[in-house]
Amino acid sequence: MEIFTQFADWLVYGVLGLAPATPLSGALQFFVEDVGKIFFLLILVVFVIGFFRSMLAPERVRKMLGGRNRWFSFPAAVGLGAVTPFCSCSSVPLFIGFLEAGIPLGVTMAFLITSPMINEIAVFLLISTLGLEFTVVYVVTGLVVGLVGGLVIDRLRLEHWVEDYVWKIRMGETALPEGPHGLRDRLNYALEQVREIVGRLWLYILIGIGIGAFLHGYVPAEQLMRYAGPENPFAVPLSVLIGIPLYSNATGMIPVVEALLAKGLPVGTVLALMMSVVALSLPEMMMLKKVLKWQLLVVFISVLAVSITLVGYLFNAIF
């Protein structure tokens, strides 16, 4: 993506005439480059993936997971969750539809953990901005966290903490829509996905790029390392706690992660922050509260928080 770097250099150092190696020019160069790069990739990838995603509607996912044994269901749930990034507004109908179809609670939760955490859009953007190594680490970690979270909830047998009305709903009331049919419908669906997803994410992406630019230009690496570096044993759980009340998605977090890694922060700490923000977002929890009693919601958050913290420590040790 050299063209975006060249454009940012031309605008900041040529047109605006800012001197290189200053906090303002560094922050502005980062912002301009990432705005062009991320939005170009976002529009392109959303359109392509939207076209193929039209072939895998929520109703089809439910049918794939229904009536299968657990040895198949759990890996299938996290795998389908990774390639079907339904937004938080789909959480309640997906949850009800899955349980009504006889899919176990643990399998359902494994899907709902993985789906917002990993998506094709974020994967392509991660590869282009942070490289293949970090992308593979993130994807594998997200799959493992989704699988472990679902297995733990399944083992605890917490079905009695699902809201009572969920078990009384019949299939006709919760049927999930089928996807579009035919080439024209699929292309229109892909364009609509671009309008919807970019329209929903643009502000969060700009905020994320702005934070990343500020970190890149104005926050000394030494200061970040003092509080979040490998010398602080509490950096990983602190990053998880910081991420819980924040709301973003994997796409919006990419520029922040990019800036933090460039400052030298440990991979595990940055990974834990990103996963916490994405997997434990407040809108997702508020939606799930409609179908989960507070006890199960607490267990769900706790399992995820502990799993993400352990992952952060593990990758800090490895890298």
GIZIQUI-V194579 format. One line per field, one symbol per residue. ss: DSSP state (H for helix, E for strand, - for the rest). phi: phi as a letter, one per 40 degrees, with the letter a starting at -180 (. if undefined). psi: psi as a letter, one per 40 degrees, with the letter a starting at -180 (. if undefined). Layout:
# GIZIQUI-V194579
ss=???
phi=???
psi=???
This chain:
# GIZIQUI-V194579
ss=-HHHHHHHHHHHHHH-------HHHHHHHHHHHHHHHHHHHHHHHHHHHHHHH----HHHHHHHH----HHHHHHHHHHHHHH----HHHHHHHHHHHHH----HHHHHHHHHHHHH--HHHHHHHHHHH-HHHHHHHHHHHHHHHHHHHHHHHHH--HHHE-HHHHH--HHHH--------HHHHHHHHHHHHHHHHHHHHHHHHHHHHHHHHHHHH--HHHHHHHH------HHHHHHHHHH-----HHHHHHHHHHHHH----HHHHHHHHHHHHH--HHHHHHH---E-HHHHHHHHHHHHHHHHHHHHHHHHH-
phi=.cccccccccccccccgcccgbdccccccdcccccccccccccccccccdcccccbcdccccccccgbccccccccccccccbbccccccdcccdccccccgcddccdcdccccdccbacccccccccbbgcccccdcccccccccccdcccccccfbdcccddccccccdccbdcccccbgccccccccccccccccccbdcccccccccccccccbccdccccccbcccccbcccccccccdccbabdcccdcccdcccccgccdccccccccccccbccdcccccccbbcccccccdccccccccccccccccccc
psi=fddddddddddddcdefihifidddddddddddddddddddddddddddddddeegidddddddeifiidddddddddddddeggiideeddddddddddeehidddddddddddddhiddddddddddeiddddddddddddddddddddddddegfdeeihdddeehiddeehiiiiiiiddddddddddddddddddedddddddddddddddddhidddddddeieeheeddddddddddeihaidddedddddddddeeiidddddddddddddfidddddddddehiddddddddddddddddddddddddd.
